[in-house]
Amino acid sequence: MVKNFLKGLAFGAVTGAAAGLLFAPRSGNETREKLIEELDEATELTNELNNSLNHFKQALSETKRTAETVIPTFQESIEKDIENFKFQAEPRVMQIQEQAEKLSSHFPESLTDVQ
């Protein structure tokens, strides 16, 4: 889709330049020289655009390959960290729950004492 757009853009630029030159109030030789210059510039612009697009495609492919190698390693590391955190946190959570139960068992007694 982008390729078709770029082709259309280049074609439109060349056609517009050619039409402008053909209807310009210049002599035939001047018009032909100007047309040749414009076509050369349009060709150069198209080539630069194609080169940029190819570089972008290569960079995108390289980024994809890098992501395919880095993401699984990163994901494994995160999963290990989560397991380690769970292993360390579970005893602490149990201690907190035990303390909360002790406090709640003493709490109703303190309410009756206040009333």
All heavy atoms as an XYZ file, in Angstrom:
906
protein
N       0.820     -1.180      0.000
C       0.000      0.000      0.000
C       0.868      1.250      0.000
O       0.608      2.169     -0.749
C      -0.926     -0.022      1.212
C      -1.839      1.130      1.279
S      -3.123      0.770      2.465
C      -4.014      2.256      2.405
N       1.896      1.272      0.853
C       2.800      2.414      0.908
C       3.566      2.527     -0.402
O       3.780      3.625     -0.918
C       3.776      2.277      2.102
C       4.835      3.340      2.062
C       3.013      2.313      3.407
N       3.919      1.375     -0.956
C       4.665      1.363     -2.199
C       3.832      1.991     -3.323
O       4.334      2.785     -4.110
C       5.049     -0.079     -2.542
C       6.139     -0.202     -3.554
C       6.562     -1.649     -3.683
C       7.773     -1.792     -4.554
N       8.207     -3.169     -4.685
N       2.550      1.638     -3.389
C       1.669      2.213     -4.401
C       1.509      3.715     -4.191
O       1.465      4.479     -5.158
C       0.299      1.534     -4.380
C       0.362      0.112     -4.886
O       1.258     -0.233     -5.648
N      -0.577     -0.706     -4.475
N       1.401      4.122     -2.945
C       1.274      5.549     -2.645
C       2.507      6.298     -3.123
O       2.406      7.363     -3.724
C       1.068      5.770     -1.143
C       1.103      7.211     -0.742
C       0.035      8.050     -1.018
C       2.214      7.739     -0.107
C       0.071      9.381     -0.653
C       2.257      9.073      0.248
C       1.178      9.895     -0.025
N       3.689      5.736     -2.840
C       4.928      6.394     -3.239
C       5.052      6.452     -4.758
O       5.513      7.459     -5.303
C       6.125      5.682     -2.621
C       6.196      5.740     -1.092
C       7.360      4.909     -0.583
C       6.298      7.167     -0.613
N       4.649      5.399     -5.428
C       4.668      5.409     -6.889
C       3.735      6.485     -7.422
O       4.076      7.222     -8.345
C       4.258      4.044     -7.439
C       5.312      2.983     -7.322
C       4.822      1.680     -7.920
C       5.825      0.570     -7.765
N       5.318     -0.709     -8.304
N       2.548      6.575     -6.847
C       1.588      7.593     -7.265
C       2.110      8.994     -6.997
O       1.924      9.905     -7.813
N       2.750      9.170     -5.858
C       3.325     10.465     -5.506
C       4.407     10.862     -6.504
O       4.423     11.994     -6.994
C       3.895     10.415     -4.084
C       4.489     11.702     -3.544
C       3.384     12.739     -3.357
C       5.187     11.438     -2.227
N       5.295      9.931     -6.819
C       6.364     10.209     -7.779
C       5.781     10.493     -9.158
O       6.192     11.433     -9.851
C       7.341      9.039     -7.835
N       4.810      9.701     -9.582
C       4.184      9.894    -10.884
C       3.499     11.254    -10.953
O       3.618     11.982    -11.943
C       3.177      8.776    -11.175
C       2.460      8.945    -12.488
C       3.108      8.679    -13.678
C       1.149      9.387    -12.527
C       2.457      8.840    -14.883
C       0.481      9.551    -13.724
C       1.140      9.282    -14.915
N       2.792     11.614     -9.901
C       2.118     12.912     -9.853
C       3.100     14.065     -9.914
O       2.854     15.079    -10.583
N       4.205     13.924     -9.206
C       5.216     14.979     -9.211
C       5.820     15.148    -10.593
O       5.979     16.275    -11.088
C       6.307     14.666     -8.193
N       6.135     14.039    -11.228
C       6.724     14.098    -12.565
C       5.716     14.650    -13.561
O       6.042     15.519    -14.384
C       7.229     12.697    -12.993
C       7.613     12.680    -14.461
C       8.420     12.292    -12.137
N       4.496     14.172    -13.488
C       3.458     14.640    -14.419
C       3.188     16.129    -14.226
O       3.078     16.881    -15.205
C       2.163     13.840    -14.209
O       2.452     12.447    -14.365
C       1.101     14.244    -15.210
N       3.081     16.559    -12.984
C       2.847     17.972    -12.708
C       3.989     18.844    -13.189
O       3.772     19.917    -13.771
N       5.196     18.390    -12.963
C       6.363     19.154    -13.413
C       6.400     19.235    -14.933
O       6.661     20.293    -15.511
C       7.643     18.519    -12.876
N       6.120     18.115    -15.576
C       6.127     18.090    -17.041
C       5.039     19.001    -17.601
O       5.283     19.776    -18.538
C       5.930     16.664    -17.544
N       3.860     18.943    -17.042
C       2.765     19.796    -17.529
C       3.099     21.271    -17.305
O       2.853     22.111    -18.183
C       1.470     19.432    -16.816
N       3.658     21.586    -16.168
C       4.044     22.967    -15.896
C       5.093     23.465    -16.863
O       5.053     24.616    -17.319
N       6.030     22.604    -17.184
C       7.086     23.011    -18.120
C       6.569     23.144    -19.544
O       7.007     24.012    -20.298
C       8.241     22.004    -18.052
C       9.051     22.027    -16.762
C      10.049     20.869    -16.746
C       9.766     23.346    -16.598
N       5.666     22.263    -19.914
C       5.144     22.303    -21.280
C       4.318     23.569    -21.529
O       4.296     24.087    -22.640
C       4.313     21.060    -21.566
C       5.108     19.756    -21.672
C       4.167     18.577    -21.825
C       6.085     19.812    -22.838
N       3.628     24.038    -20.507
C       2.785     25.210    -20.684
C       3.479     26.513    -20.272
O       2.868     27.574    -20.283
C       1.477     25.036    -19.909
C       0.621     23.946    -20.477
C       0.454     22.745    -19.807
C      -0.012     24.114    -21.702
C      -0.329     21.743    -20.336
C      -0.804     23.112    -22.237
C      -0.970     21.914    -21.554
N       4.742     26.422    -19.914
C       5.488     27.613    -19.506
C       5.859     28.437    -20.747
O       6.097     27.891    -21.819
C       6.745     27.202    -18.760
N       5.941     29.748    -20.581
C       6.282     30.608    -21.736
C       7.791     30.655    -21.971
O       8.445     31.666    -21.789
C       5.737     31.974    -21.323
C       5.787     31.968    -19.837
C       5.543     30.539    -19.430
N       8.357     29.520    -22.376
C       9.788     29.431    -22.675
C       9.941     28.880    -24.088
O       9.021     28.287    -24.638
C      10.483     28.496    -21.692
C      10.522     29.000    -20.281
C      11.460     28.112    -19.452
N      11.438     28.557    -18.086
C      10.910     27.868    -17.072
N      10.386     26.700    -17.285
N      10.939     28.367    -15.864
N      11.170     28.961    -24.555
C      11.439     28.367    -25.865
C      11.496     26.855    -25.726
O      11.598     26.316    -24.619
C      12.771     28.898    -26.419
O      13.849     28.380    -25.650
N      11.442     26.151    -26.809
C      11.459     24.689    -26.801
C      12.699     24.123    -26.160
O      12.638     23.182    -25.378
N      13.853     24.694    -26.481
C      15.110     24.204    -25.909
C      15.145     24.415    -24.400
O      15.550     23.524    -23.645
C      16.313     24.899    -26.558
C      16.587     24.373    -27.951
O      16.180     23.264    -28.286
N      17.258     25.175    -28.767
N      14.741     25.599    -23.967
C      14.716     25.874    -22.527
C      13.741     24.944    -21.821
O      14.029     24.435    -20.739
C      14.306     27.329    -22.277
C      15.348     28.333    -22.662
C      14.857     29.756    -22.460
O      13.703     29.959    -22.020
O      15.636     30.675    -22.743
N      12.618     24.712    -22.432
C      11.608     23.838    -21.834
C      12.124     22.406    -21.734
O      11.953     21.745    -20.712
C      10.303     23.882    -22.650
O       9.856     25.228    -22.722
C       9.231     23.014    -22.023
N      12.782     21.932    -22.807
C      13.323     20.563    -22.782
C      14.421     20.429    -21.727
O      14.479     19.440    -20.997
C      13.842     20.176    -24.167
C      12.740     19.780    -25.136
C      13.316     19.216    -26.422
N      13.945     20.229    -27.257
C      13.312     21.030    -28.107
N      12.000     20.922    -28.234
N      13.958     21.922    -28.819
N      15.284     21.432    -21.637
C      16.337     21.392    -20.619
C      15.745     21.399    -19.217
O      16.184     20.643    -18.340
C      17.282     22.584    -20.803
C      18.179     22.472    -22.011
C      19.014     23.729    -22.239
O      19.044     24.602    -21.336
O      19.638     23.827    -23.311
N      14.762     22.248    -19.031
C      14.107     22.305    -17.717
C      13.405     20.986    -17.403
O      13.451     20.487    -16.274
C      13.111     23.479    -17.693
C      12.485     23.724    -16.362
C      13.480     24.286    -15.381
C      12.754     24.694    -14.112
N      13.653     24.913    -13.008
N      12.763     20.400    -18.415
C      12.084     19.108    -18.226
C      13.086     18.020    -17.861
O      12.833     17.216    -16.954
C      11.315     18.734    -19.502
C      10.544     17.423    -19.478
C       9.500     17.446    -18.367
C       9.885     17.157    -20.808
N      14.215     18.024    -18.514
C      15.249     17.031    -18.214
C      15.756     17.215    -16.783
O      15.934     16.244    -16.040
C      16.397     17.110    -19.241
C      15.908     16.588    -20.599
C      17.615     16.312    -18.777
C      16.875     16.833    -21.741
N      15.964     18.470    -16.381
C      16.400     18.742    -15.002
C      15.369     18.244    -13.997
O      15.717     17.606    -12.995
C      16.620     20.242    -14.800
C      17.846     20.798    -15.466
C      17.936     22.315    -15.297
O      17.275     22.862    -14.385
O      18.672     22.939    -16.071
N      14.109     18.560    -14.270
C      13.041     18.140    -13.356
C      12.928     16.619    -13.292
O      12.715     16.045    -12.216
C      11.693     18.756    -13.773
C      11.621     20.253    -13.639
C      11.654     20.711    -12.195
O      11.138     19.996    -11.308
O      12.192     21.806    -11.956
N      13.048     15.962    -14.424
C      12.989     14.493    -14.435
C      14.168     13.897    -13.676
O      14.014     12.913    -12.942
C      12.952     13.961    -15.870
C      11.638     14.151    -16.613
C      11.789     13.737    -18.070
C      10.532     13.357    -15.947
N      15.348     14.499    -13.847
C      16.519     14.018    -13.108
C      16.316     14.195    -11.605
O      16.628     13.301    -10.813
C      17.786     14.753    -13.557
C      18.258     14.333    -14.941
O      17.833     13.248    -15.405
O      19.054     15.084    -15.555
N      15.775     15.347    -11.213
C      15.516     15.580     -9.793
C      14.469     14.607     -9.255
O      14.607     14.083     -8.141
C      15.058     17.024     -9.570
C      16.163     18.038     -9.718
C      15.664     19.471     -9.541
O      14.545     19.663     -9.020
O      16.409     20.387     -9.930
N      13.413     14.379    -10.049
C      12.369     13.445     -9.609
C      12.928     12.025     -9.503
O      12.600     11.289     -8.565
C      11.194     13.480    -10.572
N      13.774     11.651    -10.450
C      14.396     10.319    -10.411
C      15.292     10.191     -9.183
O      15.266      9.171     -8.484
C      15.219     10.076    -11.694
O      14.365     10.206    -12.816
C      15.848      8.697    -11.689
N      16.065     11.244     -8.917
C      16.942     11.224     -7.745
C      16.125     11.144     -6.458
O      16.450     10.369     -5.552
C      17.810     12.481     -7.739
C      18.854     12.490     -6.649
C      19.735     13.736     -6.728
O      20.023     14.183     -7.843
O      20.113     14.219     -5.651
N      15.060     11.912     -6.398
C      14.187     11.881     -5.216
C      13.567     10.502     -5.036
O      13.512      9.967     -3.916
C      13.094     12.942     -5.339
C      12.078     12.999     -4.208
C      12.761     13.374     -2.901
C      10.975     13.993     -4.539
N      13.122      9.901     -6.124
C      12.532      8.561     -6.056
C      13.564      7.547     -5.580
O      13.258      6.685     -4.744
C      11.972      8.152     -7.433
O      11.015      9.125     -7.841
C      11.319      6.796     -7.383
N      14.777      7.644     -6.087
C      15.838      6.718     -5.659
C      16.162      6.900     -4.182
O      16.345      5.917     -3.451
C      17.100      6.917     -6.499
C      16.927      6.406     -7.912
O      16.092      5.541     -8.175
N      17.709      6.941     -8.840
N      16.234      8.152     -3.731
C      16.490      8.405     -2.307
C      15.362      7.857     -1.444
O      15.598      7.274     -0.380
C      16.652      9.906     -2.060
C      17.936     10.481     -2.592
C      18.013     11.995     -2.414
O      17.132     12.575     -1.745
O      18.970     12.595     -2.945
N      14.149      8.033     -1.911
C      12.997      7.530     -1.176
C      13.022      6.003     -1.098
O      12.767      5.421     -0.044
C      11.706      8.018     -1.841
C      10.421      7.841     -1.081
C      10.483      8.526      0.273
C       9.267      8.408     -1.891
N      13.350      5.358     -2.213
C      13.456      3.892     -2.213
C      14.569      3.420     -1.288
O      14.408      2.430     -0.560
C      13.691      3.372     -3.635
C      12.433      3.357     -4.465
O      11.327      3.247     -3.933
N      12.579      3.487     -5.767
N      15.699      4.127     -1.303
C      16.800      3.762     -0.401
C      16.389      3.918      1.055
O      16.681      3.056      1.894
C      18.040      4.605     -0.695
C      18.726      4.216     -1.985
O      18.564      3.105     -2.475
N      19.480      5.138     -2.554
N      15.711      5.017      1.349
C      15.245      5.229      2.727
C      14.263      4.148      3.140
O      14.319      3.644      4.269
C      14.579      6.602      2.855
O      15.513      7.621      2.638
N      13.372      3.784      2.241
C      12.406      2.729      2.536
C      13.107      1.397      2.761
O      12.751      0.661      3.692
C      11.386      2.623      1.402
C      10.227      1.666      1.611
C       9.415      2.057      2.839
C       9.329      1.643      0.386
N      14.106      1.096      1.958
C      14.855     -0.158      2.141
C      15.607     -0.159      3.471
O      15.638     -1.171      4.172
C      15.823     -0.380      0.986
C      15.121     -0.784     -0.291
O      14.036     -1.361     -0.253
N      15.710     -0.470     -1.423
N      16.202      0.982      3.833
C      16.889      1.070      5.126
C      15.898      0.892      6.272
O      16.203      0.224      7.264
C      17.624      2.409      5.271
C      18.832      2.536      4.408
N      19.917      1.692      4.490
C      19.141      3.420      3.431
C      20.831      2.041      3.622
N      20.379      3.088      2.948
N      14.741      1.485      6.122
C      13.707      1.340      7.156
C      13.281     -0.119      7.293
O      13.134     -0.631      8.406
C      12.498      2.221      6.818
C      11.376      2.085      7.796
C      11.473      2.637      9.057
C      10.223      1.391      7.459
C      10.432      2.513      9.970
C       9.188      1.257      8.357
C       9.283      1.819      9.612
N      13.086     -0.797      6.174
C      12.703     -2.217      6.212
C      13.776     -3.048      6.892
O      13.477     -3.939      7.692
C      12.453     -2.742      4.795
C      11.167     -2.269      4.173
C      11.025     -2.835      2.755
C       9.788     -2.346      2.060
N       9.699     -2.864      0.674
N      15.034     -2.769      6.573
C      16.131     -3.510      7.197
C      16.182     -3.251      8.695
O      16.368     -4.183      9.489
C      17.466     -3.124      6.550
C      17.638     -3.633      5.140
C      18.891     -3.083      4.478
O      19.575     -2.216      5.013
N      19.182     -3.582      3.287
N      16.006     -2.004      9.091
C      16.021     -1.677     10.517
C      14.857     -2.336     11.232
O      14.999     -2.838     12.353
C      15.971     -0.158     10.711
N      13.706     -2.368     10.589
C      12.537     -3.008     11.178
C      12.763     -4.513     11.335
O      12.430     -5.087     12.382
C      11.305     -2.741     10.313
C       9.968     -3.157     10.871
C       9.688     -2.417     12.177
C       8.864     -2.865      9.867
N      13.351     -5.146     10.332
C      13.653     -6.578     10.428
C      14.656     -6.854     11.536
O      14.506     -7.820     12.297
C      14.213     -7.091      9.098
O      13.252     -7.032      8.094
N      15.658     -6.006     11.647
C      16.665     -6.190     12.698
C      16.045     -5.999     14.078
O      16.329     -6.755     15.010
C      17.806     -5.199     12.494
C      18.966     -5.420     13.423
C      20.134     -4.511     13.102
O      20.336     -4.182     11.924
O      20.842     -4.150     14.058
N      15.177     -5.021     14.199
C      14.490     -4.793     15.471
C      13.621     -5.986     15.831
O      13.578     -6.409     16.992
C      13.633     -3.516     15.390
O      14.478     -2.420     15.058
C      12.922     -3.243     16.698
N      12.948     -6.545     14.851
C      12.102     -7.720     15.089
C      12.946     -8.909     15.550
O      12.594     -9.599     16.497
C      11.337     -8.070     13.818
C      10.387     -9.226     13.984
C       9.648     -9.539     12.701
C       8.783    -10.766     12.867
N       8.152    -11.178     11.618
N      14.073     -9.139     14.876
C      14.955    -10.249     15.282
C      15.481    -10.037     16.691
O      15.534    -10.978     17.497
C      16.117    -10.386     14.291
C      15.744    -11.033     12.973
C      16.994    -11.406     12.169
N      17.851    -10.262     11.902
C      17.749     -9.467     10.848
N      16.816     -9.677      9.955
N      18.587     -8.456     10.684
N      15.857     -8.820     16.998
C      16.365     -8.520     18.337
C      15.277     -8.756     19.378
O      15.526     -9.352     20.429
C      16.860     -7.063     18.410
O      17.882     -6.879     17.432
C      17.392     -6.732     19.781
N      14.069     -8.299     19.078
C      12.958     -8.486     20.016
C      12.658     -9.967     20.212
O      12.358    -10.400     21.332
C      11.719     -7.755     19.511
N      12.728    -10.749     19.152
C      12.456    -12.184     19.258
C      13.476    -12.893     20.134
O      13.157    -13.910     20.754
C      12.418    -12.815     17.864
C      11.177    -12.442     17.074
C      11.221    -12.917     15.634
O      12.300    -13.346     15.149
O      10.171    -12.866     14.969
N      14.689    -12.375     20.220
C      15.688    -13.016     21.076
C      15.668    -12.452     22.495
O      15.921    -13.172     23.447
C      17.106    -12.854     20.487
O      17.405    -11.469     20.343
C      17.229    -13.549     19.150
N      15.359    -11.174     22.636
C      15.426    -10.533     23.945
C      14.164    -10.791     24.777
O      14.257    -11.049     25.978
C      15.666     -9.016     23.782
C      15.503     -8.284     25.098
C      17.053     -8.775     23.209
N      13.014    -10.733     24.158
C      11.756    -10.831     24.913
C      11.620    -12.161     25.653
O      11.253    -12.152     26.832
C      10.551    -10.544     23.999
C      10.528     -9.055     23.659
C       9.240    -10.954     24.653
C       9.474     -8.644     22.676
N      11.883    -13.314     25.036
C      11.759    -14.556     25.817
C      12.686    -14.599     27.031
O      12.282    -15.035     28.111
C      12.118    -15.652     24.811
C      11.816    -15.067     23.484
C      12.133    -13.607     23.621
N      13.908    -14.125     26.875
C      14.849    -14.089     28.000
C      14.332    -13.162     29.092
O      14.364    -13.507     30.282
C      16.236    -13.608     27.518
O      16.667    -14.451     26.452
C      17.242    -13.639     28.635
N      13.842    -12.004     28.698
C      13.295    -11.045     29.652
C      12.081    -11.642     30.358
O      11.936    -11.513     31.574
C      12.913     -9.760     28.916
C      12.346     -8.698     29.802
C      13.144     -8.007     30.682
C      10.997     -8.391     29.742
C      12.628     -7.020     31.497
C      10.456     -7.409     30.552
C      11.271     -6.725     31.428
N      11.235    -12.309     29.614
C      10.028    -12.916     30.192
C      10.397    -14.004     31.203
O       9.807    -14.075     32.288
C       9.156    -13.496     29.073
C       7.807    -13.958     29.517
C       6.939    -14.402     28.336
O       7.399    -14.476     27.206
N       5.701    -14.694     28.615
N      11.371    -14.839     30.861
C      11.820    -15.878     31.792
C      12.370    -15.249     33.074
O      12.098    -15.734     34.175
C      12.895    -16.746     31.139
C      12.375    -17.676     30.068
C      13.498    -18.427     29.371
O      14.640    -18.446     29.887
O      13.229    -18.987     28.291
N      13.135    -14.192     32.918
C      13.702    -13.517     34.080
C      12.608    -12.947     34.974
O      12.662    -13.083     36.199
C      14.637    -12.397     33.616
O      15.102    -11.660     34.702
N      11.592    -12.347     34.366
C      10.474    -11.788     35.139
C       9.728    -12.904     35.865
O       9.367    -12.769     37.040
C       9.517    -11.004     34.219
C      10.188     -9.754     33.670
C       8.223    -10.649     34.933
C      10.481     -8.696     34.700
N       9.499    -14.007     35.188
C       8.790    -15.132     35.815
C       9.578    -15.672     37.005
O       9.005    -15.987     38.052
C       8.529    -16.228     34.783
C       7.453    -15.847     33.771
C       7.319    -16.842     32.633
O       8.103    -17.818     32.582
O       6.427    -16.634     31.793
N      10.901    -15.777     36.865
C      11.733    -16.236     37.975
C      11.668    -15.254     39.144
O      11.581    -15.670     40.306
C      13.186    -16.408     37.531
C      13.415    -17.624     36.665
C      14.863    -17.722     36.232
C      15.076    -18.891     35.295
N      16.470    -18.962     34.805
N      11.708    -13.967     38.828
C      11.623    -12.956     39.889
C      10.277    -13.036     40.612
O      10.213    -12.888     41.835
C      11.820    -11.553     39.312
C      13.252    -11.290     38.884
O      14.155    -12.059     39.300
O      13.478    -10.316     38.138
N       9.211    -13.271     39.872
C       7.883    -13.385     40.484
C       7.825    -14.602     41.394
O       7.309    -14.524     42.520
C       6.785    -13.439     39.397
C       6.647    -12.077     38.730
C       5.451    -13.882     39.975
C       5.748    -12.069     37.511
N       8.350    -15.714     40.937
C       8.368    -16.930     41.767
C       9.194    -16.706     43.028
O       8.797    -17.118     44.118
C       8.915    -18.117     40.967
C       7.955    -18.654     39.930
C       6.647    -19.130     40.538
O       6.667    -19.806     41.592
O       5.597    -18.810     39.953
N      10.338    -16.050     42.872
C      11.186    -15.752     44.022
C      10.458    -14.838     45.000
O      10.509    -15.040     46.212
C      12.495    -15.108     43.548
C      13.496    -14.958     44.661
O      13.475    -15.690     45.649
N      14.390    -14.006     44.504
N       9.765    -13.837     44.484
C       9.006    -12.932     45.336
C       7.905    -13.681     46.078
O       7.704    -13.476     47.276
C       8.412    -11.793     44.501
C       7.563    -10.858     45.309
C       8.149     -9.907     46.121
C       6.182    -10.952     45.272
C       7.371     -9.045     46.871
C       5.396    -10.101     46.014
C       5.982     -9.141     46.823
N       7.199    -14.567     45.364
C       6.139    -15.357     46.012
C       6.731    -16.218     47.123
O       6.161    -16.320     48.210
C       5.443    -16.258     44.989
C       4.471    -15.550     44.101
C       3.817    -16.566     43.159
C       2.853    -15.920     42.205
N       2.282    -16.902     41.263
N       7.873    -16.825     46.835
C       8.512    -17.694     47.814
C       8.873    -16.907     49.071
O       8.700    -17.386     50.189
C       9.763    -18.333     47.185
C      10.526    -19.206     48.138
C      10.048    -20.468     48.475
C      11.729    -18.777     48.689
C      10.757    -21.278     49.351
C      12.434    -19.580     49.563
C      11.947    -20.833     49.895
N       9.368    -15.686     48.882
C       9.749    -14.862     50.022
C       8.543    -14.221     50.699
O       8.548    -14.007     51.906
C      10.721    -13.767     49.584
C      12.068    -14.297     49.153
C      12.976    -13.193     48.642
O      12.651    -12.016     48.705
N      14.136    -13.584     48.127
N       7.525    -13.918     49.939
C       6.389    -13.178     50.483
C       5.398    -14.071     51.221
O       4.761    -13.620     52.179
C       5.672    -12.433     49.366
N       5.242    -15.307     50.802
C       4.233    -16.177     51.416
C       4.417    -16.336     52.928
O       3.440    -16.196     53.672
C       4.203    -17.534     50.712
C       3.507    -17.476     49.367
C       3.524    -18.794     48.618
O       4.114    -19.780     49.121
O       2.958    -18.836     47.518
N       5.622    -16.613     53.429
C       5.765    -16.708     54.890
C       5.438    -15.379     55.591
O       4.817    -15.375     56.660
C       7.237    -17.069     55.104
C       7.730    -17.598     53.815
C       6.871    -16.974     52.752
N       5.785    -14.286     54.975
C       5.502    -12.987     55.582
C       4.003    -12.712     55.594
O       3.482    -12.178     56.576
C       6.226    -11.881     54.816
C       7.735    -11.977     54.978
C       8.455    -10.929     54.196
N       9.901    -11.121     54.335
C      10.778    -10.606     53.529
N      10.384     -9.863     52.524
N      12.056    -10.816     53.723
N       3.330    -13.077     54.521
C       1.883    -12.893     54.465
C       1.217    -13.742     55.540
O       0.282    -13.288     56.221
C       1.344    -13.230     53.055
C      -0.175    -13.313     53.054
C       1.828    -12.220     52.036
N       1.712    -14.962     55.725
C       1.141    -15.830     56.759
C       1.364    -15.226     58.147
O       0.472    -15.265     58.995
C       1.728    -17.236     56.660
C       1.268    -17.975     55.413
S       1.932    -19.636     55.291
C       1.031    -20.438     56.577
N       2.548    -14.654     58.388
C       2.813    -14.015     59.672
C       1.876    -12.830     59.897
O       1.350    -12.647     60.997
C       4.268    -13.535     59.742
C       5.278    -14.645     59.893
C       6.708    -14.123     59.841
O       6.953    -12.992     59.415
N       7.654    -14.951     60.268
N       1.665    -12.065     58.863
C       0.761    -10.911     58.984
C      -0.653    -11.385     59.274
O      -1.354    -10.794     60.115
C       0.818    -10.052     57.701
C       2.184     -9.371     57.598
C      -0.310     -9.025     57.660
C       2.445     -8.695     56.273
N      -1.087    -12.442     58.603
C      -2.428    -12.970     58.848
C      -2.562    -13.476     60.288
O      -3.584    -13.247     60.944
C      -2.750    -14.090     57.858
C      -3.032    -13.597     56.463
C      -3.217    -14.738     55.474
O      -2.795    -15.865     55.715
N      -3.838    -14.424     54.347
N      -1.529    -14.153     60.780
C      -1.556    -14.639     62.156
C      -1.651    -13.462     63.134
O      -2.437    -13.510     64.096
C      -0.312    -15.477     62.452
C      -0.298    -16.815     61.775
C       1.033    -17.554     61.951
O       1.931    -17.027     62.662
O       1.172    -18.643     61.363
N      -0.877    -12.424     62.878
C      -0.920    -11.250     63.760
C      -2.289    -10.569     63.686
O      -2.819    -10.132     64.712
C       0.178    -10.244     63.370
C       1.582    -10.704     63.687
C       1.787    -10.900     65.184
O       1.272    -10.150     66.010
N       2.526    -11.936     65.543
N      -2.862    -10.524     62.483
C      -4.186     -9.923     62.328
C      -5.226    -10.741     63.083
O      -6.133    -10.176     63.718
C      -4.547     -9.830     60.851
N      -5.118    -12.066     63.044
C      -6.056    -12.922     63.776
C      -5.904    -12.711     65.288
O      -6.891    -12.640     66.018
C      -5.830    -14.387     63.412
C      -6.304    -14.745     62.012
C      -5.932    -16.168     61.609
O      -5.422    -16.942     62.453
O      -6.133    -16.492     60.428
N      -4.661    -12.596     65.742
C      -4.432    -12.348     67.175
C      -5.042    -11.019     67.591
O      -5.700    -10.926     68.630
C      -2.930    -12.347     67.493
C      -2.302    -13.703     67.513
C      -0.823    -13.588     67.851
C      -0.132    -14.929     67.770
N       1.315    -14.821     68.040
N      -4.819    -10.005     66.758
C      -5.367     -8.686     67.065
C      -6.892     -8.711     67.047
O      -7.535     -8.130     67.915
C      -4.854     -7.642     66.074
C      -3.397     -7.239     66.231
C      -2.982     -6.330     65.083
C      -3.174     -6.542     67.558
N      -7.456     -9.392     66.052
C      -8.918     -9.425     65.969
C      -9.508    -10.243     67.121
O     -10.605     -9.959     67.586
C      -9.372     -9.981     64.625
O      -9.009    -11.330     64.503
N      -8.765    -11.239     67.606
C      -9.285    -12.010     68.735
C      -9.246    -11.169     70.020
O     -10.085    -11.327     70.884
C      -8.495    -13.305     68.912
O      -7.177    -13.038     69.315
N      -8.278    -10.271     70.127
C      -8.202     -9.385     71.288
C      -9.091     -8.162     71.135
O      -9.481     -7.560     72.126
C      -6.762     -8.913     71.529
C      -5.847    -10.022     71.922
N      -6.012    -10.778     73.061
C      -4.726    -10.517     71.314
C      -5.054    -11.677     73.141
N      -4.262    -11.545     72.100
N      -9.401     -7.801     69.924
C     -10.183     -6.596     69.666
C     -11.589     -6.641     70.258
O     -11.986     -5.695     70.894
C     -10.229     -6.350     68.151
C     -10.837     -5.030     67.770
C     -10.187     -3.845     68.128
C     -12.019     -4.977     67.089
C     -10.732     -2.630     67.779
C     -12.562     -3.750     66.734
C     -11.914     -2.580     67.084
N     -12.365     -7.736     70.106
C     -13.685     -7.732     70.697
C     -13.626     -7.586     72.225
O     -14.483     -6.964     72.826
C     -14.260     -9.075     70.309
C     -13.535     -9.461     69.092
C     -12.148     -8.871     69.265
N     -12.605     -8.147     72.872
C     -12.465     -8.021     74.321
C     -12.258     -6.566     74.708
O     -12.842     -6.068     75.668
C     -11.281     -8.846     74.818
C     -11.512    -10.331     74.687
C     -10.239    -11.116     75.042
O      -9.267    -10.522     75.529
O     -10.247    -12.324     74.828
N     -11.448     -5.840     73.949
C     -11.187     -4.452     74.278
C     -12.429     -3.598     74.041
O     -12.648     -2.617     74.723
C     -10.004     -3.916     73.482
O     -10.308     -3.954     72.110
N     -13.294     -3.984     73.106
C     -14.537     -3.254     72.879
C     -15.498     -3.433     74.052
O     -16.140     -2.491     74.474
C     -15.221     -3.741     71.592
C     -14.742     -3.121     70.278
C     -15.500     -3.704     69.117
C     -14.888     -1.618     70.302
N     -15.576     -4.618     74.558
C     -16.458     -4.847     75.694
C     -15.930     -4.138     76.942
O     -16.705     -3.695     77.792
C     -16.632     -6.341     75.972
O     -15.363     -6.917     76.161
C     -17.369     -7.011     74.849
N     -14.593     -4.039     77.053
C     -14.004     -3.338     78.191
C     -14.321     -1.837     78.119
O     -14.545     -1.205     79.149
C     -12.479     -3.518     78.211
C     -12.081     -4.949     78.535
O     -12.939     -5.687     79.073
O     -10.931     -5.320     78.239
N     -14.382     -1.258     76.919
C     -14.639      0.166     76.772
C     -16.102      0.472     77.075
O     -16.418      1.475     77.675
C     -14.269      0.631     75.342
C     -14.663      2.066     75.096
C     -12.784      0.448     75.110
N     -16.996     -0.391     76.726
C     -18.414     -0.133     76.912
C     -18.736     -0.293     78.343
O     -19.248      0.204     79.140
C     -19.266     -1.121     76.125
C     -19.135     -0.897     74.655
C     -19.860     -1.989     73.879
O     -20.362     -2.951     74.439
N     -19.884     -1.832     72.589
